[in-house]
Amino acid sequence: MAHAARMGDAGTVSDNGSEHFDVLIVGAGISGVGGAYHLSQQCPDKTFVMIETMDGFGGTWKTHTYPGIRSDSDLYTFGYRFKPWTGPPIATADEILTYMGEVIDDNDLDRHIRYNHTITAATWSTDNRRWTLEVTRTDTGEQATFTGDFLWMCQGYYRHSRGYTPEWEGMDRFEGQIVHPQTWPDDLDYTDKQVVVIGSGATAATLIPAMADECGHVTMLQRSPTFFVARPNSNEMADTLRELDIPEEWTHEIVRRKILHDQAAVIELSFEYPDMVREELYKGIRDILGEDFDVSPHFTPAYRPWQQRLALIPDGDLFHTIAAGDASVVTDEIVEFTETGIQLKSGDHLEADIIITATGFELSVLGDIEFSIDGEPLVFSDTVGYRGMMFTGVPNMAWIFGYFRASWTLRADLIADLVCRLLKHMDELGASVATPVLRDEDADMELLPWLDSENFNPGYLMRAMHLLPSQGSNEPWRHTQDYWADREALPVADLDDGALVYD
């Protein structure tokens, strides 16, 4: 057995230079930082490391640097349950990064993060009962190896290096600039330019009001409309509680519970009374654009509310920009790019100096890392999810896949609790391996897609559903994307129901 030297409380290093930790956390974004906090609090004896490919923490909030970048979830629920949020409900990327930085500083987590480390391969060895990660240092080009007993994938669900841009005829002929928001150039000058933003999701709705004052004009070109929620970027209950000098911890929890209560009611209404919810959403838009503005062609989606994520517009800024004449909306299909803009199916032509393709993400399954189990490549789509976090035949590995209707972080917190409880349970059992396995009673269980497309169907998921695991029709194999069910079920989930095999 190779000699191993202790590295303080960080881990151990062997003679071959590899570092070993009890837990390997992949990613230092919202999920990874939260996971590290929970692990340090709930399993203080466990050594761990966070491996991050970028040169700083933040994940999404570091990747995206386009004008106006902000959350599309309220920070009372997108923020951690353990860290009170004191700013406006919808926050800028800089505000979110400051918040995350405080979590890192307050809990001495920075020493656990290895920046500029890109994982190329992850291998599980049953003989050694551990994961091995092959890593390349992006700053030096050096190779490194990390081993760990448990692998906690917190890298998110989309490819950070590039966004999704469809291939349109004539793109190479366009004489202006084509930019995807995910790879925004620092030196992009859009002063007095004619700008077309392709897309109608949260990114487009954020970009347009942020750019409109400097552009000559900006046009949102959408193939189909999106549901928007226009409301003030404030929380009346939070403001009242602060006027009463209620402690921030109490304010955070009370407001968080109120928001979740209201969200649950709206989601239920969207299923039972979609037309009523639709009309209420339109009202917020009409209040800004005026009764003479026909919302039907541009703001009437074909799907019911909440079948895709609602884009929240703080203070209705997108609609105020449209009302002022600084931006416009065109609902049409692209025939081709021309030298000077975009030719539309209707026959109209949009002149443009800059075209921004706010057309979504590319889904990344397990961070585009090459996985293998005992020498065999892992075909992730052949697995079945256990409680939406572990996968059949894959030992000692959890993946954080957050919510879409509710804030991502709500599920990251719940799964972190469950991972910590599992690690402690394994210690109590004297087990070093936990592997999800379908039981005899699961033999005839119906296997379903990872997400129900009738329930939730954004394009980036539909394009990549074939790459994702299945879910089962029975517990504990369901992946419901239902926070209000999970918050009751996951804290009391039976870890000895036979679905996890310990060794």
N, C-alpha and C positions, 0 to 999 in steps of 0.2 A: 504494500500500500504506500502511495506517494506521501512524503512528508508534507504537511500543510502548516503554514504559519498563520497565526491569528492577526487580522487587520483591525484591531480595536473591536468595536461592535459592528463593523461594516460587513464582515464576512471572513472567508479564509482564502488564501492563495496557495496553490500547489506548486510543486517544482517546475511544472511545465508552463507556469505563468497564468493558468486559468484561475478565475475567481469563483468561489462557490458561495451561494446564499440560500437561505431557507426559501425565499420567495423572490422570483424575478418579475418585476412589473414592467410591462412594455408601454411606454408613452408617458409623457409628463404634461398631458392636457388636463381637462377638467376631471376626467375619470381617473387618470393615474395619480394625480395629486390627492384627490379624495380617497382613493384606495390606500395610498401611503399613509394618510392621516389615520384612517380607521385601523389599519394594520398596526401602526405604532401605538395606538390607544388600546386596542382590544387584544393584541398579541404582542406585548412589548418585548418578549424574549426572542421573537423571530428576527433574524437578519434579513435585510432586503435591499434591493437596488432598483432604481428606475432607469430604464435605458431609453434615451430620447435621441431621435435622429437629427432634430434641429439644434440650433445653438442656444436655445433658451426654452423656458417652459411656456405653456399656453395653448398648444395644439391649434385648434381652429382660430383662436384669437391672436395667434402669432402668424399663422399662414396667410390670413386675409388682411390686406392692407388697403383695400379700395376705399374711396371717399365715403365717409358716413358709416363705416362698418360698426354694427351694433347688434345686440341680441334681438331675437324675435320671440323670446320667452321672457316673462317677468323674472327678475333676479331674486324675488322672495322664494320662488320654487326652483329656478335654475341655479341659484346659489346653494351652497351646502347647508344642510340642516343645522350643522354645528357652528356656523359662522354667520352672525347676523349681517344682513344687507342694510345699508343706511342711505343709499343713493336713490335715484329715480328708478322706477320699476324696469324700464327699458334702458339698458346701459350701453355705453360705447365699448369698443374693444379695449381701449386704454383703461377704462374703469374696471373692466373685468380682470385684466391682467394685474392691476394694482391689488384687487381683492385676492386673487390667487397668490400673488407675491406675499401678501400678509399671512396667508395660511402657511406658506412655505417657511417664512421667517419665524412666525410665532411657534412653530412646531419643529424647528431645526431639521427641516426635510431636505434642504439644499445639498447637504453632504451626501445624501443618498442618490443624487441624480448624476448620471453620466451623459453629458451633452455630446452632440456630434458623433453619436454611435448608431450606425445603421445595421440592423440585423439582416443577414442574408439567408440564414438557415436555422431551423429549430428541429432538433432531433430528440426523441424520447428513447431511452434504453431501459427495458424491463430488468435486464441483468444489473445495471447500475442504479436503477430506481431514481432516475433523475433526467432533467432536461439539459441539453447542451445547446447554447446559442453561439453561432459563429457571427462575429461582428466586424464591421469595417469602420475605422475612424475616418470621418469625412474631413477632418481638419488636418490629419497627418498621413492618411493612407495606410496606417498600421492595421494589422489584424489583431483581434482579441477574441478570447473565448470566455464565456460565462456559463457556469452550471448552476442549477437550482432544483430544489425538491418540488416546487410548485410554480407554475407559469400563469401569470395573471395578465391577460391581453386587454390593455386599456388604450389601444391605438385608435379607437373609433371605427368608422365604417366607410370612409371615403378616402380616395387617393389624394394626398396632400400635394403631390408634385405637379399635378395638372387637373384641370376641370374637364367637363364634358362639353364638347362643341360638335354638333352635327356637321357632316360634310355637305355643303351646298354647292351647286354648280356655279362656277365663275368666281369662287373665292380668290383664286390666284390673279384674277383680272382687276380686282378692286384696288384703286390707287391710294386709298387712305390706309388707316391702321385698323387692324382687327385685334381686339383685346378681350381676354377672358378675365373676369374679376379675380379669380383665384391666383392669377399670375400677373398682377397689376404692375405696370412699369412705374418706377419711382419718378421718371422724368416725363410722364405723359402730360402734354399741354393741350387742354381742351378749351382754352380761352376763345370765346367767340366762334367756336366750331359748331357745325351741325352734327349732332350725335344721335345715333339710333341705338337703343338698348333692346336687344332681343331677349324676351322673357318677361314673365309677369309674377315671379315669386318674390320672396322676401328680399333677395339680393337686388333685383331690379327696383323694387319699391324703396329700397334704402339709397341706392345710387342716384336715382333721378332727382330727388329734392336736394341732395348734397351737391350735385353738379350744376343744377339749373341756373344758379345766379351767375356763373361764369361762362356757361355755354351760350352760343347764339340761340340755339333751341335744342331741346332733347325730346325724342319721340320714343315712347315705349311701344314696341312692336310685339304683339302676342298672337300666337296661333289660336289660343283659347283662353278665356278669362280665369282668374283666380279669385277666391273669396278673400276679402280684406276686412279687418276690424279696425276702425278708426276711433281712437279714444285718447283722452289726455294722458300724458306721461307723468302721472302722479297717482297716488293711492290715498283716497280720502281717509280711510281707516288708519293707515300708518301716520298720516299727518295729525289726526286727532289724538292718537296715542302719544305721539311725541309732544304735543302741546300739553298733555297731562303728565309729562315727565315719566312715562312708563319706561322701565329699563329696555334697552334695545333687544336683549334676548327675548323678552316677552313680546315685544312688538313684532319681531321677526316671526315668532311661532304663531301668534294670533293671526297676523296678516297672511302668512303662508297657509294656514288652515282655511281661512275665509276664501282665498283664491281657489284652492283645491275644491272646496265645497261648491263654489260657483261654477267652476269648470265642469265638474261632474254633472251638474244640473243642465248646463248648456249642451254637453255631449249627449245626454239622454234625450233632450228636446230635439237635437239634430236628427236622431233616429226616428222619434215618434212624430214630430211635427216639423219636418224639414222646411216646409213652405213658410211657416211662421218665423223660424230662425233666419231664413233667407231674407225675408222682408225686414227684419230688424237690422240685419247687416246693411241692407240697401239704405235704410233710413240714415245711418251714420254717414254714408257717402253723400246722399242727397242734401243733408244739412249743410255740407260744405260746397258742393258743386251747384246747388240750386235745383229747383224743381224743373227748370227748363232743360237741364242736361239729361239726355237719354242714357240711363245706365245700362239698359238692356243689352246692347251689342258688346259692350266692353267689360261689364262687371257682373255678367250672369253666367256662371259656370254651368256645364252640363251635368256635373256630379252634385250630390247633396253636400251640404255643409259638413266639414270635418272628415269627408272621405279622403281629402288631402289636407295637409296642414294649413291652418288659417294664418295668413300673413298679417301680423299686427302692425298698424301704422301709428306710431306715437304722435299725438297732437294732430293727427290727420295730415302730416306734412306733404305727403304725395299729392293728396287731393287739393290742398291749398296751392301747390305749385301748378297743377293743371288749371285750377280756377283763375290763377293769375295770368295764364297764357304762356308761361315759361316752358311748359311741357304739354304734350298731347299723347293720346292713346290711339293706336291703330290696331284693329283686330283683323288679321288677314293671313294668308299663307305666302311663303317665300317661293318664288319661281327660280330666281337666280340672283347672284350678285352681279353688278355691272361695274364699269370703271368708276362710276361716281355714286354708287349707292345700291339699292335693293329694288328689284323688279317684283311686284306683287301679283298674286293670282287675279285680283280684281282688275288689273290693268294699270293701277297706280304705280308710281315710282317714288321711292323715298331717297332724296339726296342726302348724302352723308360724307363727312370728313373722317369720322371715327365710328366704327361699329363695335359695340360691346356685346359679347355673347354671354349673357347671364342665363345660361341654358342648363345649369345644374352640375351635379357631381358625377364622378366615376366611382362606383362602389368598389371598395377594396376589401377583399375577404382575408381576414387575418393579416392585414398589413402587407400583403404581397410577399410574405415570407414563405420560403420553401419548407414545408413541414414533412417530417417522416416519423413513423412509429416503428421501432425495431427494424429499421432498414427499408420499410415499405412506404412509398409516398402516401401522404394523407389526402384522400379525396373527400374534401369537406362536405360536398353535396350528398355523399353516401351516408352521412351520420344523421342521427336524430337528436334534437336538443333536449337536454334535461333542465327543466325550469328556465329555459331560455338563456342558460349561462354555461353549461358544460355539454359534452357531446359523446355519444356512444362510441366506445372503443378508443377514446382519447383520454389517457390517464392524467390526473393532476393538472388540468388546464381549465381555466374559466375565461370567458370573453364577455366584456361589458358591451351590451347592445341596449341602448337606452330607449326611452319612449319618444314617440312622435307627437301624440296629442298632448300629453303632459310633458314637462321639462325632462330633458335627458338625464339630468343629475339626480332626479328622484329615484330612478332605477339604479343608477350607479351607487347611490347610498345604500339601497336595499340589498343589492348584490354584494356589496362590500361586507355588510353584516353577515350575509350567508356564507361568504368565503371564509371570513374569520371564524365563524361558528364551525364550519367544516374542518378547518385546520386544527382547532382545539379538540373537536370530536375525534379526529384521526389520532391525535396525541393520546387521548384517553383510551382509545382502542389499542394503542401500540401499533398502529398501521402507518405505513409510509406511502401507500398508493390507494387512490380512490378513483374508480373508473365507472362511468355510467354504462349500464348494460340493460337491454330490454329483457324483461322477466317473462316467465311462461305465460302469465296472464295478459302480456302485451302482444302475444304472437299474432292475434287477429285484429289488432288495433289499426284503424285507418291512419295512414300517413298523409299529412297535409303540407302545403307550402309553408315556409318559414313565417310568412305573413299572409293573411287572408286579403286577397285583392279586392273583394267586395267591401271589406272593412276599411282598407287603407291602401292606396295605389299610386304613390308618386312615381314619376318616370324613372328616376335613377334606380329604384328598387325593382321595378318591372323589367328593366333592361338586364338585370343581373340575378334574378330570382333563381335561375338554374344553377348558380354557383353556391347557393346557400343551403344549409341543412334543412331537413324536414322537421316538422313538429308532429306530435301525435295528437290523437283525438281525446286521449285520457290523461289525467294527471299521473306522474309529474312531468309529462312530455309536452304539455301545452305551452305555447308562447303567445299569450293573449294580448300583449301590449296594453293591459288594463292596470293602471297604477292602483286604482281603488280596490281591486281584487288582490293584487300582489301585496299591498301594504298589510293586509290581514293574513294572507296565506304564507308568505315567505318567512316571516319571523318565527313561525311555528312549524315550518316544513319538517317532515319526518325524515331524518337522514339515515334511518334504519329500515326503510320500507322495501329494501331489496333492489332498488333501482341503482344504488351505488354499491359496487363490489369492492370491499376493502382487502388489502393484502399487506 
